[in-house]
Amino acid sequence: MRVRALGRGIGLRLLRRETHPPDLHAGGSFGGRRYPSQSSGTIVSPLARRRLPSASPHGIHQRIFVRNHSRGGCQALNGGGNRSSALTVRSLLSESAGLRLVLLAGEAGLGRRIGVNRVQKPGLALAGFVRQVQPDRIQILGATELSYLASLSPQEARHGIETFMAIEPACIIVTKGLDVPVQLFEAAERLGVPLLRTPLRSSAAIQAIHAFNERELAPSASIHGVLMDVLGIGVLLIGKSGVGKSEAALELVMRGYRLVADDVVEVRRTSNNILVGWSAELIKHHMEVRGVGIINIKDMFGVAAVRDEKKIELVVELVRWEEAETADR
């Protein structure tokens, strides 16, 4: 058996196979169907022809190619272009964002795109210095900014707000549940800039926005395979359909390891070039075993046998014996 790890090498101690339960034998049958083992002609070969990104400060523009064995093609983890075009201000209102936002004004602008995973506090922009304010970004107004607006006359406050909004921010979020000046409310409604309010403090809101945007804007792809947590290491099993990925994963689950995803693995690349995999919601915690059908791993083996997501650290490709170029075992 030969394996190749992604990123930093990790030693993995290989244990001798234990006695199998009577209903699942190595190289035997399960539900009337033989599943692969070393004796049945399935081996592990090196991961070949995979192009992974090198470390780069501009990693989000790189591409990862993963061979799709079910269709014989490749899928690319692009630089988030398609995902970012679909991420709008409206998505921040979802429960998954964790911001508990309330829309105050500017409903017409909920379709505005969030261009980058950056959050700004306008600061001097409210005083007319807008050189460092970038468009299409989320702007945060906290107690400091609102206190400054309250210290101005109505005319000065209106002028500062309109100058700031001329930059066309993606949206404006008022934190700590603070009251919104009338001038800000009127300008947001007139210009179609979403004005939102959250009970969170500014620091907590910024942290939640960064986490949500990184998750939604990260390059992603769907891969045909099985993702397991083995001894704390995320192991991605790939190979052609019918080679025995699910059966091998079921054997690992029976030995106490944890299933992350079966058949379809959703993968995203975080900003620090880490690959994270999880299961599609429709088939989460389920596994399809040929000859048996679809089984619920969580119900059969308990909650300790599954997990929602895992960093991918090792990729193992299963290859039929007759298709292997070289084999030493």
N, C-alpha and C positions, 0 to 999 in steps of 0.2 A: 504494500500500500504506500502510495506517495501522495503527499498533500502539499499545498502551497498556501501560505498565509498572506493576507492583505496587510500591508503596513509593517509594523514592528513584529519580528518573529516571536512566537510564543510556544514554549515547550508543552507538549501534550503527552502525558503518560498513557500508553496503550495497555489496557488490561486484558488478561485472558478471558475468553468467553466463559460465562458461567453456565450452569445447567439450565436449560430452557424450561419454561412452564409447559405442561402437557398440551396446551392448546395452541402453542406457537413454537415450532421447532426450526432450528437453523437449517436453511436449505429445504425445509419441508413445506407444509401447506397450512394455510389459514383460511378457513371458510371455503375449502375446495380449490384454492388457488395457490400455486407455488410462488414463493417470494424469493428474491435473489439473496445469495450469500456467496462466500468465496468458492464453495464447492459447486454452486449452481451456475457459475460462469460470469459473475459480475465483479469487476475490480474497480479500484479507484485510480484514476490517472491524473497527471498534473493538469492544473487549470491552464488551458492554452488559448492563445489568440484573444486574450482579454487586454484591453487598453485602459489603464487606470491613470488618473491625473497625478502629476507630481505636485509636491507642495508649492503653492504659489499664493501670493497675496491677492491674486485675481482669480482664485480657484472657482468662483461662481460662474465664470465664463468658459470653463473647461467642459469637456464632454466625457462621459463614461459610456463605453459600449459594452453591452451584455448580450451574448448570443441567446436568442429565443429558440430553444430546441423544438418547441411545439410547432413552430412555423418555419424554422430554418433561417430566420433573419435576425437582425439585431435591433435593439432599442437603445436610444441614446438618452442619457440624463443631461438635458440641455441646461443652459444657464438661467433657467427660471423664466424665460421669455413668455411662454404660454401661460404659466401659472400667474405671473404678475399681471398680465393683461386681464385675468379673470378676478383678481383680488380688488375689491372696491371697498369704499367706506361702509357700505351696507353690511359687509361681512363682519365688521367690528361689533355690530349689534347682536351677533349670535352668542349663545351661551358658552360655546367653546372658547371664545376669546377671554372670558372671565373678567370683563371690565364693568359689567352692570351699567351699561350706558343708557341714557335717556336722551332722545332727540328733542331738542328745544326749538330749533329753527333750521331753515335751509334744507327741507326734505327733497327739494328738486335736485340737490347735488349729491344724493346718496350713491349715485352711479359713478362718482369720480374715482379714478384709479389711484391706488397707493403705489407710487412709483418705486420707492426704495424702502428698505427696512431701517429707516432713520427717523428719529423723533427730535423735534426742536422746541425750545422755549424761546419765544420771540425777543424777550428782553428789550434792547434799545430799538427794535423795530417799531414798537408802539410810540416811540418818540420821533419817528421819521427816518431812522437809519436802517434801511432794509437791504443793504448790500449783501449781507451774509445770510439772508433768508432765502431758502430754496423752495421752488414751487413743487407741488405734488407730494409734499411731506405733511405728516401729522404735526400740528402745532398744539402745545400744551400751555394752558393758562392756569397758573396757580395763584396763591394769595398775593405774591409780590406783584405780579402783573395787574391783577384786579385792583389792588390798593393804589397802584400808580394811576390807573384810569380814574379811580374815584377822586383822586386829588386834582384832576384837571377840570376845567370848565366844560360844560356840555359841548360847546363848539370845538374845543381842542381835543376832547376825547373822540368826537365823531371824525375829525380830520385824521387823527392817529390811527383809528381803527380802519378807515377806508384806505389809507395809504398801505397799511399792513395787508389788508385783504386783496389789494390789487396784485399782489404776488401770486395769487391763486393757490392757496394751500389746499391740500387734500381735504382736511377738515380741521376743526378747532375743538379741543376737548378741555372743559373746565373741570378741575379736580376738587376734591374735598367737599363736593356738594355746595359750593359757594354760589351766591346770588350773581346773576349775570346783568351787567349794565344794559339799560334800555338801548343805548346806541349800538352796542355789539349785537343785540338781538335783531334790531331793525336792519343793520347792514348785512347780517348773515341771511336773513329772509329775502332781502332785495337782490343780493348778488348770488344766491343759490349756493352758499358755502355751508355745509352741514355744521351745526353748532350742537355739541353733545356735552353731557354732564355725567360725571361719575363720582360716587362717594369715596373712591380710593384717594389716597394721598398721591402727590405728583410722582414720587419715587416708585411707589408700587404700581401706578398706572403705566409708567414708562417701561418698567420691567415686564409687565404683562403684555404690553404692545410688542416689545421686542421678541418675546417668546412666541407670540401668536404669528407675527409676520415672518419670523425665521422658519416656523413650521410650515406656513402656507406658501412662502416664496421660494423655498428650497427646491433645487432641481430634483425631479422624481421620475420613477419608472416602475412598471409592473414586470416582475420576473417570474417565469415558470420554474418553480422549485419548492423546496421545503426549508424553513428556517427553524433551527433548534437552539436551545440553550444547554450546552454540554459543559459541565464543570465551570460554569460562569463565562464560557466563551460562546459567542454567537457563531454558529456553524450553518452555512448555507449549502444545502445539497442541491445540485443541479444535474441535469442529464436529460436524455430523450424521454419522451413519454413511454411509460411501461417498463422502465429500467429498474424500478424498485425503490424510488425515493420515499414514497409514503410508507412502504413496508419497513424500510430501514428506520424511518423516524418512529414508527410504532414500536419497534424493538427498543429504541432508545427511551421512549416514554415508559415502557414496562420496566426498564432498569433504573427509573427514578429521575430521568432528565425531563426537560420541559419543552413543550411545543409552543412556538410562536406563530407560525403560519404554515399552511399546507396548500399546495397547488399554485396559488397566486400570492406572491410576496411583494408587497408594496415597499419600495425603497426610496429613501430621500437622502441627499447629501447635505450635511449641515455646513455652516460657514467655516468650520475648521477642518473640512475634508474628512468627516467621519460619516460612514454609511450606516443608516439606521433602518431596520426592517420591521414591518408589522403586517398584520393580516387585514384583508378586506373585511369590512364590517359584516357583510352577508354570510361569510363562511368562517367567522371568527371562532376559534376553539374547536373547530370541526376538522375531521380528516376523512378522506375517501380511500377505502381499502378495496382493491379489486376482489370480487367474490364475496364481499361482506356488505359493502355499501358505505354510507356516510355515518360516522360515529361521532358522538360528542365526547371529546377527550376530557373536558371539565367535569361532566356528569359521571363518567366511568372511572376516572382516576383521581378526581378531586381538584380543587383549585390550585394546589401546589404543582400540578402537572402542566400548567399553562402560564403564559405571561403575555402581556399586551404588545411589547416591542423589545427589540434587542439590537445592540450595536453589532454589526457584521465584522468579524475578525478573521474568519477562516472560510474559504470556499472549497468544497469538495465536489468534484465531478465524477459521477458514476457512469462507467462505460461498459458495454457488453464485451465479454471476453473475446469474441471473434473480431471486434472492431478495434481492439487495443493494438497499438503499434509495437510497443515493447512492454514486457511484464516480467518481474523477477519473483513474483509470488503467485 
